[in-house]
Amino acid sequence: MAVEEAERLAASGQAVAAAELLAAAARGGDADAAMLLAVWLLRGTPLRRDLPAARTWLRRAVELGHVDAALTEVALTANGSGAPADWPRALALLRTAAANDPVAAAQLALLRAMALDDDGQPSRLAAPETLSAAPRIVRHPALLTPAECAHLATVGAALLEPARVIDPRTGAWVAHPIRTSDGGAIGPTREDLVVRAINARVAAISGTTVAQGEPLTVLRYRPGQEYRPHLDTIQGAANQRIVTVLLYLNQGFGGGETHFPDAGVTVTPRGGDALLFANTRADGRPDAAARHAGRPVTQGAKWLATRWIRAAPVDPWTIT
């Protein structure tokens, strides 16, 4: 088959020949070949990343009936990867996919329950609750519904791996005993319309744009796991993390409070609540008073999602 032969060629360093083989097979009606070529172009290996070209081959795979390609195309259409963001078209594509795919149908049902305008933006938000003025710490009760929380946990569960932190010396993500949870970032290809709408809600409550947010990261803390006191800012970053939004996805576990020792604020997680706090002062410098910790979980499992928001837009395909 073309896919197997292309993978063999790529493994032997013949990526161009492999891509030509996949393209020919895709033009001849091979959906898997079209999808693999799109994946290579999205991933940036073994071919150079080319988002517009990837979208072309994704469209071909969808035309040939590839279910996963359809959901990927929906996500990229909404978040503007390889072409301008187009929520109405993404929603129309999801409706088409939902006719034959129960996963797409479930996502569509969740979207129909959301209060969204024609561009996927939230049409109403509940009143926030200020917990601290300096540093700014605000709780947004019931920002998410139980079904939305479950969706984020389900998407994130497939991505979990030992959580990492950014090494201030190198800028690389590394394992560190300060943070002992499991986590996974929901990148552009997995940012389905439910996730996209939630990211838009996070942008609305923080007074920022969706483009300023790093990919939403889902975290799971099991008994004994914690995140010791730390700041979310990145030492020396040109585009600093100015705001963090925590989305608590469940409750009923022991421990796991979010604690701000300098502000004297301790928040007990409630499923669906969001906690927003500023990481920087008015002059843009890191605010030491925003130091916080995720206290150890003592029983059960704590699930949450974190959205780190930068001062300026970020490229979700290249951010590290």
N, C-alpha and C positions, 0 to 999 in steps of 0.2 A: 504494500500500500504506500501511497505517496507520503503520508505522515511519518511512517517508520523510516523510509528511505531518507527523508529530509532530516530527521533527527540524527541519523547515522552520518550524513554529510556534515551537519553542523558540528557534531562531536569531533569530527576529523579536521575541523578548521575551514570547511568549505561552506560558509554561511551564505554567500551570494548564490552559489549553485543550489543550495537547499531552498532559498527563498524563491528562486525561479521555478523550481519543481513544484513548490506549494502553490504559487500563483497560477501555473498552468493547470494544476489539478482543480483549484478553486474555480477557475473559469469553466472547467469541464463538468462542474456540478458536485465537487467534493466539499461538503460543509465543514468537515473536520480540518481539512487543509486550509480553508479560508480562516477558520478560527485560530489555528496555530500560528499562521502568519500574522494575524492581528495581535495575538498575545506577544509574539516576539517584538513587534514594533512598539507595543505599549511598554513592555518590560525593559527594552533597551539592550537586550542580549538574546541571541547572538548577533542581532542586527542593531544598528543605531536607532534610538528612539525617534519615531516619526508619528506623532499623534494624528494628523490629518490622514496619512496613509492607513494607519490602523483603523480609523473610522470607515474608510472605504472597504476594507476587507471584512470588518464586522458587519457592515450592511450586506455584503455578499453572503456571509454566513447566515445572517437572519433570513435572507431571501430563500436560502436553501433549507431552512427549517431548524437551525441550531438554537436550542432553547437558551443555553447559557449566553450565547452571543446576543440574544435579544435583551436579556436583563443588563448585560454590560453596556449595550448601546443606549439603553434608557438612562443609566447612571451618567455616562459621559455626555449625553445630550443635555442633561440637566445641569451638570457642573461646568460645562464649557471646555471640555478637553478635546482639542483638535478642531473646534469650531465654536462660534459664540454660544453661550448658554441659552437654552430655549426650553423653559419649563412647559409651556403648552404643548410643544411637540413631544417632549419626553413623556408627558401624561398620555398623549394620544398613542404613543408607542406602547406604553404599559397597558393601556386598555386592549390593544390588539394582542399583546402577549398573554393577557389574562384569559383570553378565550380558550386557550389550550394548555395553560401552565398554572397549576394551583399555587405555586409560590408567588407568581405575579398577581394572581387573583387575591391572595391574602394581603399583599402590599396595597393593592387598590382599595380593598375594604378598609384598611387602616387610614388611608388618605381621605376617604370619604367621611370619616368620623372627625377629621381635623377641621378647625376653623381657618381656612386658607383663602387668600384672594386668588385672582387669575394667574398670578405669577409665582404661586407657591409660598407667598409670605404670610405670616400669621395675621389674622384679621382682628384678634383680640388677645389680651394678656391679662392675667390676674395681677392685683396690686402687690408690690413687693413689701418686704419687711426689713427695715434697716437694723442691723445688729451692732454695727460700729461705724462711726463717722470717719475715724482716722486710726488705723487704715480702714478704707471703705470695705465693709462686709455686708452683703445683702442676701437675704433668703427670699426665694420665689416659691411659695408653697404650691404644690401640685402643678408644676409647670408641665409635667408629663403624665399621661394616663398610665394605668397598669399595663395596658396592651402595648403602648409605646415603649415602656421600660422593658417588657419581655422581648420585644423585637430587637432592641439594642443589645440586650444580653445574648440573644440567640446569634445575632450577626457577629458579635465579638467573641463568643465562645469558640468559634472555628479558627480564631486568630491568636489564641492565647499562647504566650511563651513567657519565660521568666522576664520580669520587667527590668528596664535599664534606666540609667540616668545619663545626662550629658557630661562628659569629662571636660571641666573648664580649661584644661591645658591643651587639649587636642580638638575639642568640638565634636568628638565621636560619641556615639551611644555605647555605654559599657555597663556591665553588671556591677552592682555595688551593694554592700550590706545595709546601706541606709534605706533601701527600698526592696522589700521582699515579696511583693505581690506578683501576680501573673497578669500580663496585659497584651493588648493587640490594637494596632491603629487601623481604623477603617479608611483605607485609601480610596482614590478616585474611582477605581473599577467596582468597588463594593459599596459606594455611597448611593444606595438605592433612594428612591424618592421619599421614603419615610425618613431615612437618615438625613437627607438633604433638607427636608422641611423642618426637622428638629434643629439642624445647624442654623437654619434661618431664624428660628425662634430664639436660639442662643444669641445670635447677632443682634436681634431686636432688643432683648433685655439688657445687653451690654452696650448698646449704642454704637456698634461697630458694623462692619460688613462681613458677609460670609467669607469673602476672600482673605480676610485677615486671620482666620482661624487655622491652626494646624489641624491635620486630620483627627477626627474624634477618636479618642483612645478609650477602650473599654478595659476596666481593671477588675480583678477578682482577688479578694483577700480571704484566705482561709485561716483557721486558728493559729495564732502565733505570728502571723504575717502583719507587717506594719510599714509605715513610711515615716521615718524619724524626722524631727524638726528640720525644715529646709525652706529655701526660697525657690519660687518657680522661675525667677529671672535667670538669664544665662550670662555669665561673666563675659564682658567684652562684646556682646552681640550688637551688631549694627542695627538690627531690626528686633527690638526687645519684646519680650512677653509682658504686655501691660496689664492684662486681665486674665484671670482663670475662672472658668465656670465648671463646677462639679455637678453632675447629674446623679442623684442617688437612685439606684434602680430597684432596691429592695429594702426590707427591714426585717425585724424578727431575729437578728443575729445578736451575739453578745459583743460588747466593746465596739471598736471601729469608729469612735467619735473623731470629728475633725476639730483639732484644738489649735488655737492661736494664743500662745503663751504670753506674748507681749501685749496683746489687746485684751486678754482676759476673757476670751470668747471660746466656748465649747459648744459644738453643734452635734446633736444626736441625729444620725441619718434617718430620714423618712422617705420611703419609696415614692418617687415622683417629684420630690422637692429638688430645687436647684439652689446652689450656693455660689454666689458671685463675689469675688474679691479683687481689689486692685493690687498689682504687684509693684507699681512704680509711683513715685511722687509726681507732683504737678510739673516738675522740671524734667521728668523722664528718667530720673535715676532710680535704681532699685530701692524699695522701701523696706528697711530691715524689720519694721514692725509687722510686716505681712508674713513673717516666718510662721509656719504652721506644720502640723503633723497629722498623720492618720494613725490614731492609736491602735495598738494591737487588737485584733479580733480574738475573742475568747471562746466563742462557739458559733457554729454555723458558718456561712460564707457571706461576705459583704461584696456586692456588685455596684460599681459606679462607672460613669463615663466622664472623662475629662476633656475639656476643650481649652487649649492654651491659645490665647489671642494676642497677636503681634501688633506693633504700632502701625505697620504697613502691610499690604497684601503679601502673601507667601505663595510660592509655587509648590503645590502638594506633590508634584512628581519629583522634585529635587530636594525638598527639605530633609535635613538629617537631624 
